[in-house]
Amino acid sequence: MQPKKNQKLTPVWRALIEMGFIIFLFYSNLLMGEFIQSGVGQSKGFLWAVENIFTEINFIIAITSALIGYLVFEFLRNRL
């Protein structure tokens, strides 16, 4: 028998993992954009591109989009 504490943490861990994956996809998309679309990353290098995408506003956007994405998928998961 599992303690109740572990049962309550399961949805939290699932939310953190799903949001973390959405954040990973967000930042990987930004990094690819630095090398493919703008092309500046190719001339300035990988470290410049990483420093350029990890900004405060990008982090706020990543957290917000991850929360919205998680809530939408959770709604669809419960609905279907």
C-alpha positions in Angstrom: 0.0 0.0 0.0 1.4 3.4 -1.0 1.3 6.3 1.5 -1.1 9.2 0.7 1.9 11.6 0.4 3.2 9.8 -2.7 -0.2 9.7 -4.3 -0.5 13.5 -3.9 2.9 14.1 -5.4 2.3 12.1 -8.5 0.2 14.8 -10.3 2.7 17.4 -9.3 5.6 15.4 -10.7 3.6 14.7 -13.9 2.9 18.4 -14.3 6.6 19.3 -13.8 7.8 16.7 -16.3 5.3 17.7 -18.9 6.0 21.4 -18.4 9.7 20.7 -18.5 9.3 19.0 -21.8 7.4 21.9 -23.3 10.1 24.3 -22.0 12.8 22.1 -23.6 11.0 22.2 -26.9 10.6 26.0 -26.7 14.3 26.5 -26.1 15.4 24.0 -28.7 13.2 25.8 -31.2 14.8 29.1 -30.3 18.3 27.7 -30.6 17.5 26.2 -34.0 16.2 29.5 -35.1 19.5 31.2 -34.3 21.3 28.8 -36.6 18.7 28.3 -39.4 16.5 31.3 -39.8 18.5 34.3 -38.6 21.9 32.6 -39.4 23.6 34.9 -36.9 24.4 31.9 -34.7 26.5 30.4 -37.5 28.8 33.4 -37.6 28.9 34.2 -33.9 29.0 30.7 -32.5 27.1 28.3 -30.3 27.9 30.0 -26.9 26.6 33.3 -28.3 23.4 31.7 -29.4 22.9 30.1 -26.0 23.5 33.4 -24.2 21.1 35.1 -26.7 18.1 32.8 -26.1 18.4 32.4 -22.3 16.9 35.8 -21.4 14.4 36.8 -18.7 11.6 37.5 -21.2 12.2 34.2 -22.9 12.0 32.4 -19.6 8.7 34.1 -18.8 7.3 33.1 -22.2 8.5 29.5 -21.7 6.9 29.2 -18.3 3.7 30.7 -19.5 3.4 28.6 -22.6 4.3 25.5 -20.6 1.5 26.2 -18.1 -1.0 26.8 -20.9 0.1 23.7 -22.8 -0.1 21.6 -19.7 -3.6 22.9 -18.8 -4.9 22.3 -22.4 -3.5 18.7 -22.4 -4.9 18.0 -19.0 -8.3 19.3 -20.0 -8.2 17.1 -23.1 -7.0 14.1 -21.1 -9.9 14.5 -18.7 -12.4 15.2 -21.4 -11.6 12.2 -23.6 
